[in-house]
Amino acid sequence: GAGVSQTPSNKVTEKGKYVELRCDPISGHTALYWYRQSLGQGPEFLIYFQGTGAADDSGLPNDRFFAVRPEGSVSTLKIQRTERGDSAMYLCASSPQRSGVNEQFFGPGTRLTVL
Amino acid sequence: AQKVTQAQTEISVVEKEDVTLDCVYETRDTTYYLFWYKQPPSGELVFLIRRNSFDEQNEISGRYSWNFQKSTSSFNFTITASQVVDSAVYFCALSEVIQGAQKLVFGQGTRLTINP
């Protein structure tokens, strides 16, 4: 079946602009995660959705970052007033709702560049 | 706080050599999970293995093997008879479970280059 998809694959924007990054999880996966990966680093957790609600947004760096998942499937990560430091690869992952700890399936990522 | 350390930033070997990637973790939890992911140049993280803290048995999958030692908080990954296609960045990760969220805490990664 289809894996996690993310669009766009690349996004170049200017400082101060607003951007939206989209994630389509694997069908049937109720858990959805956003991570941010800076160059040469491992991914860092941003936010977790269980269904439609953000169960844990403790990784969002500040209030310029916001994410939604209105119908429990597709999620959008929104960044307001972008700054050069926001430049990174943004990764989305989904996971089935089963007992125990489950594998997270990652998408190809969106590379965001803020000029 | 949970932490994963991959001390080897880059490793370069010649094809067919064996190579071990080190991973050391810190956690106060008694129940936790460890993962290895591969990130090829395409950028997509590929799951390799999941291991829970109660299972210290080593695991082998083809040319890949994993050595989990709770006493030293290590979860090392060995590739036997390496191939050029193994070239990638490899990440070790620890699962932190808080309020149902399975947050992965990643190490900084080890860039592995296999030269022909």
HADDOCK unambig.tbl for C-alpha pairs under 7 A between the chains (distance, minus, plus):
assign (segid A and resid 41 and name CA) (segid B and resid 108 and name CA) 4.80 0.50 0.50
assign (segid A and resid 41 and name CA) (segid B and resid 109 and name CA) 6.75 0.50 0.50
assign (segid A and resid 42 and name CA) (segid B and resid 106 and name CA) 5.43 0.50 0.50
assign (segid A and resid 42 and name CA) (segid B and resid 107 and name CA) 5.65 0.50 0.50
assign (segid A and resid 42 and name CA) (segid B and resid 108 and name CA) 4.53 0.50 0.50
assign (segid A and resid 42 and name CA) (segid B and resid 109 and name CA) 5.97 0.50 0.50
assign (segid A and resid 43 and name CA) (segid B and resid 106 and name CA) 6.19 0.50 0.50
assign (segid A and resid 44 and name CA) (segid B and resid 105 and name CA) 6.90 0.50 0.50
assign (segid A and resid 45 and name CA) (segid B and resid 103 and name CA) 6.59 0.50 0.50
assign (segid A and resid 45 and name CA) (segid B and resid 104 and name CA) 6.94 0.50 0.50
assign (segid A and resid 48 and name CA) (segid B and resid 101 and name CA) 6.65 0.50 0.50
assign (segid A and resid 101 and name CA) (segid B and resid 102 and name CA) 6.69 0.50 0.50
assign (segid A and resid 106 and name CA) (segid B and resid 44 and name CA) 6.58 0.50 0.50
assign (segid A and resid 106 and name CA) (segid B and resid 45 and name CA) 5.80 0.50 0.50
assign (segid A and resid 107 and name CA) (segid B and resid 44 and name CA) 6.06 0.50 0.50
assign (segid A and resid 108 and name CA) (segid B and resid 43 and name CA) 5.96 0.50 0.50
assign (segid A and resid 108 and name CA) (segid B and resid 44 and name CA) 4.37 0.50 0.50
assign (segid A and resid 109 and name CA) (segid B and resid 44 and name CA) 6.91 0.50 0.50
